Amino acid sequence: MELTKNLLGYDHPNVATSLNNLALIYQSQGRYGEAETLYMQALELRKKLLVSDHNYVANSLNNLALLYESQGRYPEAEPLYLQALDLKKKLLGYDHTDVATSLNNLALLYESQGRYAEAEPLLEQALELRKKLLGYDHPDVATSLNNLAGLYESQGRYPEAETLYLQALDLMKKLLGYDHPKVASSLNNLALLYKYQGRYAEAEPLYLQALDLSVRVLGEDHPQTVTIKKNLAYFQSKIKASNYWQVKLNKILSPVISIPLALLWRLLLLSWRLVKELRALVRRR
């Protein structure tokens, strides 16, 4: 970046691009304060050099909004996403993939806040727009299917979510090949859905596949691998606890279950009579 400044001077679009790129690196490292400063400098420089109605300005607005969202600063992120979306529509027209991306980003922000009714139509618009512009067989369509499935899952609409997760997984495998990080992510998402429904026998092999794939493609220490590993560990601990209490319950119930039905009925009848007699005694007192 310093070289770019020295060669071109500070007031140059390429300096803004360098500021933006360095901010992206800081953001990926969790250095949010430093990233924010650079994003804001890049945004102001682009507004000054390119005028406010420029696609690069919209990109800077979107990047700053993403940073705020990742920190949970939703009220600050929303107006930036809205500005970016309006600017994209104005400059590129509605039928553009960048508009679909902006719709998707705003929808995910609303979902993070539990504003599902606002998020759903935006995700649906993004999906339809991507299908129209890119064709069904495109990774961005698979991403939209996955995002809409996640929204349905958040609302407990599991059958609808499962259909879309399966479509997204099949599309990822078809377009990217099995050995791809996004396939591992799709397997993990489907496993989570099955876990929420108590479909443990279906969930576990998907978790194992997702983890094996992520380790092979990304390595042990990659954030995605770490997340899947944590999901699997939590799942297995939950299953272990569930099995423990099931065994305990079986031990408690097994003597009762082994009693012949006729004898069990007599015991219940005798208990009822005893309770009735005790109530009568209490009334007399």
N, C-alpha and C positions, 0 to 999 in steps of 0.2 A: 504493500500500500504506500509506503514512504517513497518508493521509486516512482510510482504513478504520480504522486503529489509533486515531486521534484521535476519530473518531465513535463507535466501538463498544467501544473498549478492546481490549487485547491478547488477552484470553481470549474470543474469539468465533470461531465456525466460519468466518465470512467472511475473517477475518485468515489462517486456515490456508489457505484457497483462494487468497488473494493471494500468500502465501509459496510455495505450490506453483506458481502460474503464473509467478512471477518466476524460480523455479528452472528451469522449462522453457525460459525464454528464455536463461538463463545456459548451460544444457546445450547448446542449439543453437549457441551461440557458442564452445563448447569450454572454457568457464569452469567446469570440473568441481568444483573446490574450493568455489567460492561456491555452486554448485548443490547440492552435497551438504549444506552447512550449512543451507540453506533447506528442503530436502526433509526433513531430520531434525527441524527445528523444526515443520514442518507436521504431520509424523507424530505427534510428541509432543503437540502441541496437540489434534489430533483424538482421540488416545487419552484425553486428559484430559477433553475436553468431550463426546465422543460415546460413550464407553466403547470398549473394544477390539473388540467384535463389531459393527462398523459397516462398511458398504460403502465409505465414504470412507477408513477406515483401510486397508482392503484396497487401495484405489487408491494410497494413499501408499506402502504396502509395494511395490507393483508398480513405481511410478515410481522409487523408490530402487534397486530391483533392476535396472531398465533402465539407470540411470546406472552402476552397478557393472559390468554386463555390457559396456557401451560402452567401459569402461576396461580390460577384461580381468580384472576382479576377480571371477572366477567363483565361488570358494568363498563370498564374501560375498553374491553375488547369489542363489545357489541357495536358501538357507533363506528368504529374503524372498519369492521366487516361490512356494515351497511353502506358506508361511503365507498368502499372498494367495489361492492356489488353494483351500486348505481353507476359508478364510473365505468366499469366493464361493460355494462349494458349500453351506456351512452356512446362509448368509443368503438365497441366491437359488434354491437347488435346483440339481440337475445340469443340467436342461434350460434353460440360459440362455446368451445370447450372451457375457456376461462370463466365464463359465466356459470357453467355447471359446477366448476370447482368452487366458486364463491358461494353458490347456493348450498353446496355440501358443507363448506366450512361454517357458515352461519347456522345451518341445521344442527351440526354437532355441538356448537356452542349452546344452543337451546336445549338439546338433549342433556348436556352436562348439568343444566339447571333444573331438569325435570319438566321443561316446557314442551312436553311431547306433542301437544296439539299444534304448536307452531312449527316444530321440527319436521313432522311427518310430510306435509305438503312440499316442503323444500327438498327433502330427500327424494321424494317421488318425482319432482320436476327435474332434479339433477340426473336421476336414473334415465328418465325418458329422453332427456336432451342428449345424454351420452350414447344411448342406443341409436338415436336418430343421426347423430353426427359421426359416430365412430363404428356403428354396426354392433351387433350383439357380441361378436367374438372379439372383445377387447378387454385388457386388464382393468381399465377404468370402469367398465360396466360391472365387472366382478367386484370391484371395490364398492361401488354403489349398492349392489345387491347385499354385500356384507354389512354395510352401514345401516341399511334399512332393516335388515334382520336384527341387528343389535338394538335398534329402537323398539322393534316388536318384542324382543326378549325383555327389555327394561320394563315393559308394560304387562308382562306375563302372557303375551300372545304367542305362546310357544309353537303351536302348529304352523302359524304363518312364518315365524322366525326360522323354523327347521327347513321349510321348503326353500327359502332364500339362501340359507347357509349352504345347503346341499348344492344349489345351483352355482353359487359362488365358488365352492370347492371344486366342482367339476370343471368350471371354466378356467380356474387357475391352473389346474393340472393340464388341461388341454393346451392352454396358451403358453404357459411358462415351463412345463415339464414338472415332474414330481419333485425333483431336487431343487426346490426354490423356497426362500424364506416365507413368501406369502402363502404357500401351500401349508407350511408348518403353522402359520398364524390361523389359517382357516380351519385346520384340524383342531387346534386349541379352542377356537370359538365354538365349534360344534360340540366338543367335549364338555365345555362349560354349560351349554344349553341342556345337554342330557343330564348333567349333574343336578341342575336346578329342578329337573323333573323327577329325580330319583332313579333315573335309568342308568345305574352305575355300571352294569355289565357292558353297556354300549359306550359309556364315557371313557373307561379306563384304557382300552386299546387305542383310542384316538389320542389321549394324552401321551401315551408311550410312543406312538408314531410321531407325534408333533415334537416331542423332546429329542428323539433319535435324529430326526431330520434337521432340527435346529442346531444340534451339536455338530453334526457333520458339515453343514453348510456355513454356519456362522461361528462355531466354536463355543466352548464352555462358558466363557465370560461375557458373551454378548448380552445386552439387556433383554432381548427377546427370549434367549435361551434361559436366562435367570428367571424371567417371569413365568415361562412354561414350567420350569422345574418347581417353582413355588406353588403353582396351581396343582401340579401332580402331588406334591408332598401334602398339601392341605386336603386334597381329595382322599388320599390314602389314609391319612389320620382320621378323617371323618368316617370312612368305611370301617376302619379298625374299631373306632368307638361304637359305631352302629352294630357291628358284629358282636362286640363285648356285651352290650345290653340285650341283644337278641338271645345270646346264650343264657344270660341271667334270667330273662323272662321265661325261656323254655324250661329252665330248672324249676322255676316257681310253679309253672302251669302243668308240668309233666305229671306230678302226682294226681292233680285234679282230672287231667285228661284220661289217666289210666283207670279211674274209677268207673265201673259199669254204669250205664245211663240210668237204669232202674234205681240203683242204690243212690246215685247222685240226686235223683228226683226226690227220694225219700228224705235225704238229708236236708234238702232245700225246704221241703214241706215242714219238717220238724223245726227248722230254724224259724220259719214264718210263724209257727204256733207259739214257740217260745217268746218271740218278740211280741206277739199279741197278748200273751199272758202277762208279760212284764208291763206293758202299757196299762192293762187293767189294774194291776197292783198300784201303779203310780197314781191312777185316777182315784182309787179308794183312799189313799193317804190324803 
